[in-house]
Amino acid sequence: MGIRLPSKIHNSKHVLKLQSLLSRNQTSTVPKGHCAVYVGEIQKKRFVVPISYLNHPDFRDLLYLAEEKFGFDHPMGGLTIPCEEDLFIDLTSRLNSMGVM
C-alpha cells in the first residue's frame, strides 16, 4: 500500500527547486528558457528566473521600476531590478505556485 504525499509537500519540492535556481552563483550558466536578473537596493544578488515570468503583470511592474531607475544603462551589465530581495523572492514564489513557468 502506497502513501500519498500531501500537495503541500509536493509544492514545497517545487519551491525548493525554484530557490535552487534563484540562488545560483554568478559563475553558473543560465539554463535555456531562463534569464538572469540582479535584485537589491544596495547590494545586488543574482537570480535566475524562467523567461515566462517576464510576461506576468506583477513582474512587469518590477521591470517598469527598473526602467525608471536605470533606463537602458544597467550598472551590472544585465537586467537590474531595484527592489528588496525578500519582495522579489515572495513574487517569484507566488508565480511558481500559480504555475507560471
Biopython code that builds the backbone (N, CA, C, O; Angstrom):
import numpy as np
from Bio.PDB.StructureBuilder import StructureBuilder

atoms = [
    (1, "MET", "N", (0.852, -1.168, 0.000)),
    (1, "MET", "CA", (0.000, 0.000, 0.000)),
    (1, "MET", "C", (0.904, 1.238, 0.000)),
    (1, "MET", "O", (1.775, 1.377, 0.858)),
    (2, "GLY", "N", (0.691, 2.119, -0.953)),
    (2, "GLY", "CA", (1.499, 3.320, -1.078)),
    (2, "GLY", "C", (0.973, 4.455, -0.224)),
    (2, "GLY", "O", (-0.199, 4.484, 0.151)),
    (3, "ILE", "N", (1.843, 5.370, 0.070)),
    (3, "ILE", "CA", (1.472, 6.551, 0.846)),
    (3, "ILE", "C", (1.477, 7.740, -0.095)),
    (3, "ILE", "O", (2.450, 7.968, -0.813)),
    (4, "ARG", "N", (0.394, 8.493, -0.092)),
    (4, "ARG", "CA", (0.306, 9.694, -0.920)),
    (4, "ARG", "C", (0.829, 10.886, -0.134)),
    (4, "ARG", "O", (0.471, 11.099, 1.025)),
    (5, "LEU", "N", (1.678, 11.650, -0.788)),
    (5, "LEU", "CA", (2.185, 12.857, -0.158)),
    (5, "LEU", "C", (1.171, 13.977, -0.324)),
    (5, "LEU", "O", (0.613, 14.157, -1.406)),
    (6, "PRO", "N", (0.934, 14.719, 0.726)),
    (6, "PRO", "CA", (0.022, 15.863, 0.591)),
    (6, "PRO", "C", (0.555, 16.849, -0.445)),
    (6, "PRO", "O", (1.760, 16.942, -0.676)),
    (7, "SER", "N", (-0.362, 17.576, -1.056)),
    (7, "SER", "CA", (0.034, 18.513, -2.106)),
    (7, "SER", "C", (0.973, 19.592, -1.578)),
    (7, "SER", "O", (1.782, 20.128, -2.336)),
    (8, "LYS", "N", (0.878, 19.920, -0.289)),
    (8, "LYS", "CA", (1.777, 20.933, 0.272)),
    (8, "LYS", "C", (3.227, 20.471, 0.206)),
    (8, "LYS", "O", (4.121, 21.271, -0.069)),
    (9, "ILE", "N", (3.466, 19.188, 0.456)),
    (9, "ILE", "CA", (4.829, 18.662, 0.379)),
    (9, "ILE", "C", (5.288, 18.679, -1.067)),
    (9, "ILE", "O", (6.432, 19.036, -1.353)),
    (10, "HIS", "N", (4.409, 18.298, -1.981)),
    (10, "HIS", "CA", (4.745, 18.316, -3.399)),
    (10, "HIS", "C", (5.067, 19.734, -3.852)),
    (10, "HIS", "O", (6.045, 19.947, -4.569)),
    (11, "ASN", "N", (4.254, 20.709, -3.440)),
    (11, "ASN", "CA", (4.502, 22.109, -3.788)),
    (11, "ASN", "C", (5.790, 22.619, -3.166)),
    (11, "ASN", "O", (6.483, 23.442, -3.764)),
    (12, "SER", "N", (6.119, 22.140, -1.973)),
    (12, "SER", "CA", (7.362, 22.551, -1.323)),
    (12, "SER", "C", (8.567, 22.126, -2.139)),
    (12, "SER", "O", (9.564, 22.845, -2.201)),
    (13, "LYS", "N", (8.480, 20.953, -2.770)),
    (13, "LYS", "CA", (9.577, 20.495, -3.618)),
    (13, "LYS", "C", (9.777, 21.450, -4.788)),
    (13, "LYS", "O", (10.911, 21.728, -5.177)),
    (14, "HIS", "N", (8.682, 21.952, -5.349)),
    (14, "HIS", "CA", (8.785, 22.907, -6.447)),
    (14, "HIS", "C", (9.398, 24.222, -5.970)),
    (14, "HIS", "O", (10.203, 24.824, -6.681)),
    (15, "VAL", "N", (9.026, 24.668, -4.784)),
    (15, "VAL", "CA", (9.585, 25.899, -4.247)),
    (15, "VAL", "C", (11.084, 25.734, -4.002)),
    (15, "VAL", "O", (11.866, 26.641, -4.286)),
    (16, "LEU", "N", (11.484, 24.573, -3.473)),
    (16, "LEU", "CA", (12.904, 24.324, -3.256)),
    (16, "LEU", "C", (13.664, 24.307, -4.572)),
    (16, "LEU", "O", (14.787, 24.805, -4.651)),
    (17, "LYS", "N", (13.053, 23.734, -5.606)),
    (17, "LYS", "CA", (13.692, 23.729, -6.920)),
    (17, "LYS", "C", (13.843, 25.161, -7.419)),
    (17, "LYS", "O", (14.890, 25.527, -7.952)),
    (18, "LEU", "N", (12.803, 25.968, -7.247)),
    (18, "LEU", "CA", (12.859, 27.374, -7.653)),
    (18, "LEU", "C", (13.947, 28.104, -6.883)),
    (18, "LEU", "O", (14.708, 28.880, -7.462)),
    (19, "GLN", "N", (14.025, 27.858, -5.572)),
    (19, "GLN", "CA", (15.041, 28.523, -4.773)),
    (19, "GLN", "C", (16.438, 28.132, -5.212)),
    (19, "GLN", "O", (17.356, 28.951, -5.172)),
    (20, "SER", "N", (16.609, 26.878, -5.634)),
    (20, "SER", "CA", (17.933, 26.475, -6.101)),
    (20, "SER", "C", (18.270, 27.200, -7.398)),
    (20, "SER", "O", (19.424, 27.564, -7.624)),
    (21, "LEU", "N", (17.269, 27.412, -8.254)),
    (21, "LEU", "CA", (17.510, 28.197, -9.464)),
    (21, "LEU", "C", (17.808, 29.646, -9.116)),
    (21, "LEU", "O", (18.668, 30.281, -9.726)),
    (22, "LEU", "N", (17.085, 30.161, -8.128)),
    (22, "LEU", "CA", (17.255, 31.560, -7.754)),
    (22, "LEU", "C", (18.604, 31.822, -7.100)),
    (22, "LEU", "O", (19.129, 32.932, -7.183)),
    (23, "SER", "N", (19.161, 30.818, -6.457)),
    (23, "SER", "CA", (20.384, 31.058, -5.695)),
    (23, "SER", "C", (21.647, 30.652, -6.441)),
    (23, "SER", "O", (22.712, 30.567, -5.829)),
    (24, "ARG", "N", (21.565, 30.403, -7.715)),
    (24, "ARG", "CA", (22.771, 30.059, -8.469)),
    (24, "ARG", "C", (23.773, 31.196, -8.383)),
    (24, "ARG", "O", (23.403, 32.370, -8.353)),
    (25, "ASN", "N", (25.055, 30.827, -8.345)),
    (25, "ASN", "CA", (26.052, 31.893, -8.232)),
    (25, "ASN", "C", (26.357, 32.496, -9.595)),
    (25, "ASN", "O", (25.895, 31.995, -10.621)),
    (26, "GLN", "N", (27.126, 33.558, -9.603)),
    (26, "GLN", "CA", (27.361, 34.331, -10.808)),
    (26, "GLN", "C", (28.160, 33.592, -11.860)),
    (26, "GLN", "O", (28.107, 33.970, -13.030)),
    (27, "THR", "N", (28.893, 32.564, -11.501)),
    (27, "THR", "CA", (29.720, 31.871, -12.479)),
    (27, "THR", "C", (28.950, 30.798, -13.224)),
    (27, "THR", "O", (29.453, 30.260, -14.210)),
    (28, "SER", "N", (27.747, 30.474, -12.783)),
    (28, "SER", "CA", (26.989, 29.430, -13.452)),
    (28, "SER", "C", (26.339, 29.963, -14.723)),
    (28, "SER", "O", (26.105, 31.163, -14.871)),
    (29, "THR", "N", (26.058, 29.048, -15.623)),
    (29, "THR", "CA", (25.383, 29.436, -16.853)),
    (29, "THR", "C", (23.886, 29.508, -16.607)),
    (29, "THR", "O", (23.371, 28.953, -15.636)),
    (30, "VAL", "N", (23.207, 30.191, -17.490)),
    (30, "VAL", "CA", (21.759, 30.337, -17.370)),
    (30, "VAL", "C", (21.112, 29.263, -18.226)),
    (30, "VAL", "O", (21.389, 29.181, -19.423)),
    (31, "PRO", "N", (20.241, 28.426, -17.629)),
    (31, "PRO", "CA", (19.594, 27.367, -18.399)),
    (31, "PRO", "C", (18.699, 27.930, -19.503)),
    (31, "PRO", "O", (18.198, 29.050, -19.405)),
    (32, "LYS", "N", (18.514, 27.150, -20.529)),
    (32, "LYS", "CA", (17.630, 27.536, -21.625)),
    (32, "LYS", "C", (16.231, 27.831, -21.064)),
    (32, "LYS", "O", (15.712, 27.093, -20.226)),
    (33, "GLY", "N", (15.642, 28.925, -21.547)),
    (33, "GLY", "CA", (14.302, 29.300, -21.090)),
    (33, "GLY", "C", (14.305, 30.133, -19.821)),
    (33, "GLY", "O", (13.244, 30.392, -19.254)),
    (34, "HIS", "N", (15.466, 30.555, -19.366)),
    (34, "HIS", "CA", (15.596, 31.354, -18.148)),
    (34, "HIS", "C", (16.419, 32.602, -18.454)),
    (34, "HIS", "O", (17.063, 32.700, -19.499)),
    (35, "CYS", "N", (16.384, 33.552, -17.523)),
    (35, "CYS", "CA", (17.242, 34.731, -17.651)),
    (35, "CYS", "C", (17.759, 35.101, -16.265)),
    (35, "CYS", "O", (17.141, 34.799, -15.245)),
    (36, "ALA", "N", (18.895, 35.755, -16.263)),
    (36, "ALA", "CA", (19.494, 36.194, -15.002)),
    (36, "ALA", "C", (19.085, 37.637, -14.742)),
    (36, "ALA", "O", (19.083, 38.469, -15.649)),
    (37, "VAL", "N", (18.742, 37.918, -13.497)),
    (37, "VAL", "CA", (18.433, 39.279, -13.083)),
    (37, "VAL", "C", (19.197, 39.570, -11.798)),
    (37, "VAL", "O", (19.502, 38.662, -11.024)),
    (38, "TYR", "N", (19.500, 40.834, -11.582)),
    (38, "TYR", "CA", (20.174, 41.268, -10.365)),
    (38, "TYR", "C", (19.168, 42.044, -9.534)),
    (38, "TYR", "O", (18.515, 42.963, -10.028)),
    (39, "VAL", "N", (19.047, 41.665, -8.260)),
    (39, "VAL", "CA", (17.997, 42.215, -7.406)),
    (39, "VAL", "C", (18.625, 42.808, -6.149)),
    (39, "VAL", "O", (19.538, 42.226, -5.562)),
    (40, "GLY", "N", (18.124, 43.969, -5.747)),
    (40, "GLY", "CA", (18.556, 44.579, -4.498)),
    (40, "GLY", "C", (18.641, 46.078, -4.619)),
    (40, "GLY", "O", (18.860, 46.624, -5.700)),
    (41, "GLU", "N", (18.465, 46.729, -3.500)),
    (41, "GLU", "CA", (18.555, 48.189, -3.465)),
    (41, "GLU", "C", (20.011, 48.635, -3.414)),
    (41, "GLU", "O", (20.412, 49.536, -4.150)),
    (42, "ILE", "N", (20.799, 48.011, -2.554)),
    (42, "ILE", "CA", (22.199, 48.402, -2.387)),
    (42, "ILE", "C", (23.110, 47.292, -2.915)),
    (42, "ILE", "O", (23.839, 47.483, -3.888)),
    (43, "GLN", "N", (23.057, 46.143, -2.266)),
    (43, "GLN", "CA", (23.858, 45.010, -2.705)),
    (43, "GLN", "C", (23.019, 44.157, -3.639)),
    (43, "GLN", "O", (21.940, 43.699, -3.263)),
    (44, "LYS", "N", (23.500, 43.941, -4.837)),
    (44, "LYS", "CA", (22.755, 43.198, -5.853)),
    (44, "LYS", "C", (23.053, 41.703, -5.744)),
    (44, "LYS", "O", (24.205, 41.297, -5.587)),
    (45, "LYS", "N", (21.999, 40.894, -5.829)),
    (45, "LYS", "CA", (22.142, 39.446, -5.815)),
    (45, "LYS", "C", (21.594, 38.910, -7.131)),
    (45, "LYS", "O", (20.565, 39.378, -7.616)),
    (46, "ARG", "N", (22.270, 37.946, -7.696)),
    (46, "ARG", "CA", (21.873, 37.377, -8.990)),
    (46, "ARG", "C", (20.860, 36.262, -8.774)),
    (46, "ARG", "O", (21.053, 35.382, -7.935)),
    (47, "PHE", "N", (19.775, 36.313, -9.546)),
    (47, "PHE", "CA", (18.746, 35.282, -9.547)),
    (47, "PHE", "C", (18.545, 34.813, -10.975)),
    (47, "PHE", "O", (18.739, 35.576, -11.921)),
    (48, "VAL", "N", (18.158, 33.563, -11.126)),
    (48, "VAL", "CA", (17.842, 33.002, -12.436)),
    (48, "VAL", "C", (16.363, 32.640, -12.412)),
    (48, "VAL", "O", (15.924, 31.850, -11.576)),
    (49, "VAL", "N", (15.592, 33.224, -13.341)),
    (49, "VAL", "CA", (14.144, 33.013, -13.360)),
    (49, "VAL", "C", (13.697, 32.564, -14.755)),
    (49, "VAL", "O", (14.348, 32.880, -15.751)),
    (50, "PRO", "N", (12.585, 31.827, -14.820)),
    (50, "PRO", "CA", (12.040, 31.462, -16.131)),
    (50, "PRO", "C", (11.628, 32.709, -16.910)),
    (50, "PRO", "O", (11.110, 33.660, -16.325)),
    (51, "ILE", "N", (11.852, 32.713, -18.209)),
    (51, "ILE", "CA", (11.506, 33.894, -19.007)),
    (51, "ILE", "C", (10.004, 34.131, -19.040)),
    (51, "ILE", "O", (9.565, 35.245, -19.322)),
    (52, "SER", "N", (9.218, 33.116, -18.762)),
    (52, "SER", "CA", (7.765, 33.301, -18.741)),
    (52, "SER", "C", (7.343, 34.292, -17.656)),
    (52, "SER", "O", (6.279, 34.902, -17.765)),
    (53, "TYR", "N", (8.156, 34.462, -16.612)),
    (53, "TYR", "CA", (7.837, 35.423, -15.560)),
    (53, "TYR", "C", (7.807, 36.851, -16.112)),
    (53, "TYR", "O", (7.086, 37.702, -15.592)),
    (54, "LEU", "N", (8.579, 37.109, -17.152)),
    (54, "LEU", "CA", (8.686, 38.463, -17.687)),
    (54, "LEU", "C", (7.361, 38.983, -18.235)),
    (54, "LEU", "O", (7.170, 40.194, -18.339)),
    (55, "ASN", "N", (6.448, 38.086, -18.585)),
    (55, "ASN", "CA", (5.154, 38.498, -19.131)),
    (55, "ASN", "C", (4.086, 38.708, -18.062)),
    (55, "ASN", "O", (3.021, 39.249, -18.358)),
    (56, "HIS", "N", (4.349, 38.296, -16.842)),
    (56, "HIS", "CA", (3.346, 38.434, -15.786)),
    (56, "HIS", "C", (3.248, 39.902, -15.359)),
    (56, "HIS", "O", (4.272, 40.566, -15.203)),
    (57, "PRO", "N", (2.019, 40.417, -15.167)),
    (57, "PRO", "CA", (1.832, 41.834, -14.819)),
    (57, "PRO", "C", (2.609, 42.275, -13.573)),
    (57, "PRO", "O", (3.150, 43.380, -13.554)),
    (58, "ASP", "N", (2.675, 41.438, -12.535)),
    (58, "ASP", "CA", (3.405, 41.824, -11.320)),
    (58, "ASP", "C", (4.905, 41.934, -11.587)),
    (58, "ASP", "O", (5.572, 42.828, -11.067)),
    (59, "PHE", "N", (5.426, 41.019, -12.401)),
    (59, "PHE", "CA", (6.850, 41.076, -12.734)),
    (59, "PHE", "C", (7.125, 42.263, -13.645)),
    (59, "PHE", "O", (8.167, 42.910, -13.541)),
    (60, "ARG", "N", (6.181, 42.543, -14.538)),
    (60, "ARG", "CA", (6.328, 43.694, -15.427)),
    (60, "ARG", "C", (6.407, 45.002, -14.647)),
    (60, "ARG", "O", (7.120, 45.925, -15.042)),
    (61, "ASP", "N", (5.673, 45.079, -13.539)),
    (61, "ASP", "CA", (5.755, 46.265, -12.683)),
    (61, "ASP", "C", (7.188, 46.477, -12.197)),
    (61, "ASP", "O", (7.673, 47.607, -12.147)),
    (62, "LEU", "N", (7.860, 45.385, -11.840)),
    (62, "LEU", "CA", (9.259, 45.494, -11.420)),
    (62, "LEU", "C", (10.147, 45.935, -12.577)),
    (62, "LEU", "O", (11.096, 46.695, -12.384)),
    (63, "LEU", "N", (9.836, 45.456, -13.782)),
    (63, "LEU", "CA", (10.617, 45.856, -14.950)),
    (63, "LEU", "C", (10.444, 47.349, -15.250)),
    (63, "LEU", "O", (11.401, 48.025, -15.630)),
    (64, "TYR", "N", (9.227, 47.856, -15.079)),
    (64, "TYR", "CA", (8.991, 49.286, -15.277)),
    (64, "TYR", "C", (9.756, 50.103, -14.234)),
    (64, "TYR", "O", (10.307, 51.161, -14.538)),
    (65, "LEU", "N", (9.781, 49.596, -13.008)),
    (65, "LEU", "CA", (10.533, 50.260, -11.946)),
    (65, "LEU", "C", (12.022, 50.313, -12.305)),
    (65, "LEU", "O", (12.679, 51.334, -12.102)),
    (66, "ALA", "N", (12.538, 49.220, -12.833)),
    (66, "ALA", "CA", (13.940, 49.169, -13.257)),
    (66, "ALA", "C", (14.196, 50.152, -14.394)),
    (66, "ALA", "O", (15.229, 50.821, -14.425)),
    (67, "GLU", "N", (13.250, 50.235, -15.329)),
    (67, "GLU", "CA", (13.405, 51.156, -16.456)),
    (67, "GLU", "C", (13.423, 52.608, -15.971)),
    (67, "GLU", "O", (14.210, 53.419, -16.459)),
    (68, "GLU", "N", (12.548, 52.933, -15.004)),
    (68, "GLU", "CA", (12.500, 54.290, -14.473)),
    (68, "GLU", "C", (13.798, 54.659, -13.763)),
    (68, "GLU", "O", (14.278, 55.788, -13.876)),
    (69, "LYS", "N", (14.362, 53.701, -13.033)),
    (69, "LYS", "CA", (15.557, 53.996, -12.251)),
    (69, "LYS", "C", (16.830, 53.985, -13.098)),
    (69, "LYS", "O", (17.684, 54.860, -12.951)),
    (70, "PHE", "N", (16.956, 52.989, -13.988)),
    (70, "PHE", "CA", (18.204, 52.811, -14.718)),
    (70, "PHE", "C", (18.121, 53.143, -16.200)),
    (70, "PHE", "O", (19.153, 53.320, -16.848)),
    (71, "GLY", "N", (16.921, 53.230, -16.743)),
    (71, "GLY", "CA", (16.802, 53.384, -18.196)),
    (71, "GLY", "C", (17.353, 52.130, -18.854)),
    (71, "GLY", "O", (17.042, 51.012, -18.443)),
    (72, "PHE", "N", (18.162, 52.322, -19.864)),
    (72, "PHE", "CA", (18.755, 51.161, -20.520)),
    (72, "PHE", "C", (20.232, 51.027, -20.188)),
    (72, "PHE", "O", (20.954, 50.274, -20.843)),
    (73, "ASP", "N", (20.684, 51.756, -19.170)),
    (73, "ASP", "CA", (22.072, 51.702, -18.744)),
    (73, "ASP", "C", (22.134, 51.000, -17.392)),
    (73, "ASP", "O", (22.171, 51.655, -16.350)),
    (74, "HIS", "N", (22.147, 49.680, -17.409)),
    (74, "HIS", "CA", (22.153, 48.908, -16.173)),
    (74, "HIS", "C", (23.570, 48.801, -15.625)),
    (74, "HIS", "O", (24.473, 48.372, -16.343)),
    (75, "PRO", "N", (23.782, 49.182, -14.364)),
    (75, "PRO", "CA", (25.120, 49.185, -13.788)),
    (75, "PRO", "C", (25.759, 47.803, -13.704)),
    (75, "PRO", "O", (26.986, 47.700, -13.706)),
    (76, "MET", "N", (24.972, 46.752, -13.632)),
    (76, "MET", "CA", (25.521, 45.406, -13.510)),
    (76, "MET", "C", (25.765, 44.772, -14.879)),
    (76, "MET", "O", (26.243, 43.640, -14.956)),
    (77, "GLY", "N", (25.447, 45.475, -15.945)),
    (77, "GLY", "CA", (25.638, 44.922, -17.273)),
    (77, "GLY", "C", (24.529, 43.972, -17.680)),
    (77, "GLY", "O", (24.613, 43.343, -18.735)),
    (78, "GLY", "N", (23.513, 43.858, -16.881)),
    (78, "GLY", "CA", (22.384, 42.985, -17.166)),
    (78, "GLY", "C", (21.120, 43.602, -16.604)),
    (78, "GLY", "O", (21.105, 44.778, -16.239)),
    (79, "LEU", "N", (20.082, 42.831, -16.536)),
    (79, "LEU", "CA", (18.804, 43.313, -16.032)),
    (79, "LEU", "C", (18.893, 43.471, -14.513)),
    (79, "LEU", "O", (19.069, 42.491, -13.789)),
    (80, "THR", "N", (18.772, 44.698, -14.044)),
    (80, "THR", "CA", (18.861, 45.000, -12.618)),
    (80, "THR", "C", (17.510, 45.491, -12.130)),
    (80, "THR", "O", (16.934, 46.417, -12.701)),
    (81, "ILE", "N", (17.002, 44.863, -11.065)),
    (81, "ILE", "CA", (15.692, 45.220, -10.519)),
    (81, "ILE", "C", (15.891, 45.827, -9.134)),
    (81, "ILE", "O", (16.357, 45.148, -8.219)),
    (82, "PRO", "N", (15.538, 47.113, -8.974)),
    (82, "PRO", "CA", (15.762, 47.797, -7.699)),
    (82, "PRO", "C", (14.633, 47.561, -6.693)),
    (82, "PRO", "O", (13.823, 48.452, -6.440)),
    (83, "CYS", "N", (14.587, 46.367, -6.129)),
    (83, "CYS", "CA", (13.602, 46.089, -5.088)),
    (83, "CYS", "C", (14.276, 45.232, -4.019)),
    (83, "CYS", "O", (15.370, 44.710, -4.231)),
    (84, "GLU", "N", (13.629, 45.095, -2.893)),
    (84, "GLU", "CA", (14.180, 44.275, -1.819)),
    (84, "GLU", "C", (14.174, 42.810, -2.230)),
    (84, "GLU", "O", (13.261, 42.342, -2.910)),
    (85, "GLU", "N", (15.200, 42.106, -1.810)),
    (85, "GLU", "CA", (15.337, 40.690, -2.155)),
    (85, "GLU", "C", (14.149, 39.868, -1.667)),
    (85, "GLU", "O", (13.673, 38.986, -2.381)),
    (86, "ASP", "N", (13.664, 40.148, -0.457)),
    (86, "ASP", "CA", (12.524, 39.406, 0.102)),
    (86, "ASP", "C", (11.269, 39.587, -0.746)),
    (86, "ASP", "O", (10.513, 38.637, -0.953)),
    (87, "LEU", "N", (11.047, 40.809, -1.235)),
    (87, "LEU", "CA", (9.899, 41.087, -2.102)),
    (87, "LEU", "C", (10.006, 40.291, -3.394)),
    (87, "LEU", "O", (9.018, 39.729, -3.868)),
    (88, "PHE", "N", (11.204, 40.243, -3.961)),
    (88, "PHE", "CA", (11.415, 39.512, -5.208)),
    (88, "PHE", "C", (11.193, 38.014, -5.006)),
    (88, "PHE", "O", (10.553, 37.367, -5.834)),
    (89, "ILE", "N", (11.713, 37.466, -3.924)),
    (89, "ILE", "CA", (11.536, 36.038, -3.643)),
    (89, "ILE", "C", (10.065, 35.721, -3.413)),
    (89, "ILE", "O", (9.572, 34.687, -3.864)),
    (90, "ASP", "N", (9.360, 36.613, -2.711)),
    (90, "ASP", "CA", (7.925, 36.417, -2.495)),
    (90, "ASP", "C", (7.179, 36.385, -3.826)),
    (90, "ASP", "O", (6.330, 35.520, -4.043)),
    (91, "LEU", "N", (7.492, 37.319, -4.711)),
    (91, "LEU", "CA", (6.828, 37.375, -6.018)),
    (91, "LEU", "C", (7.116, 36.111, -6.826)),
    (91, "LEU", "O", (6.193, 35.508, -7.375)),
    (92, "THR", "N", (8.374, 35.705, -6.907)),
    (92, "THR", "CA", (8.702, 34.527, -7.705)),
    (92, "THR", "C", (8.102, 33.259, -7.104)),
    (92, "THR", "O", (7.730, 32.345, -7.841)),
    (93, "SER", "N", (8.004, 33.193, -5.792)),
    (93, "SER", "CA", (7.358, 32.037, -5.159)),
    (93, "SER", "C", (5.876, 31.989, -5.505)),
    (93, "SER", "O", (5.327, 30.922, -5.779)),
    (94, "ARG", "N", (5.227, 33.167, -5.488)),
    (94, "ARG", "CA", (3.799, 33.207, -5.859)),
    (94, "ARG", "C", (3.600, 32.823, -7.320)),
    (94, "ARG", "O", (2.672, 32.082, -7.646)),
    (95, "LEU", "N", (4.462, 33.320, -8.198)),
    (95, "LEU", "CA", (4.352, 32.965, -9.613)),
    (95, "LEU", "C", (4.546, 31.463, -9.804)),
    (95, "LEU", "O", (3.855, 30.837, -10.608)),
    (96, "ASN", "N", (5.475, 30.900, -9.073)),
    (96, "ASN", "CA", (5.711, 29.458, -9.169)),
    (96, "ASN", "C", (4.496, 28.676, -8.680)),
    (96, "ASN", "O", (4.098, 27.696, -9.310)),
    (97, "SER", "N", (3.901, 29.099, -7.560)),
    (97, "SER", "CA", (2.734, 28.376, -7.022)),
    (97, "SER", "C", (1.507, 28.523, -7.938)),
    (97, "SER", "O", (0.608, 27.683, -7.924)),
    (98, "MET", "N", (1.485, 29.612, -8.739)),
    (98, "MET", "CA", (0.387, 29.802, -9.690)),
    (98, "MET", "C", (0.615, 28.993, -10.977)),
    (98, "MET", "O", (-0.258, 28.919, -11.841)),
    (99, "GLY", "N", (1.778, 28.407, -11.079)),
    (99, "GLY", "CA", (2.073, 27.607, -12.264)),
    (99, "GLY", "C", (2.611, 28.392, -13.442)),
    (99, "GLY", "O", (2.619, 27.898, -14.569)),
    (100, "VAL", "N", (3.065, 29.622, -13.189)),
    (100, "VAL", "CA", (3.652, 30.411, -14.263)),
    (100, "VAL", "C", (5.035, 29.836, -14.523)),
    (100, "VAL", "O", (5.924, 29.966, -13.682)),
    (101, "MET", "N", (5.225, 29.227, -15.631)),
    (101, "MET", "CA", (6.530, 28.638, -15.979)),
    (101, "MET", "C", (6.823, 28.854, -17.404)),
    (101, "MET", "O", (7.873, 28.434, -17.889)),
]
sb = StructureBuilder()
sb.init_structure("model")
sb.init_model(0)
sb.init_chain("A")
sb.init_seg("    ")
for serial, (resi, resn, name, xyz) in enumerate(atoms, 1):
    if name == "N":
        sb.init_residue(resn, " ", resi, " ")
    sb.init_atom(name, np.array(xyz, "f"), 0.0, 1.0, " ", f" {name:<3s}", serial, name[0])
structure = sb.get_structure()
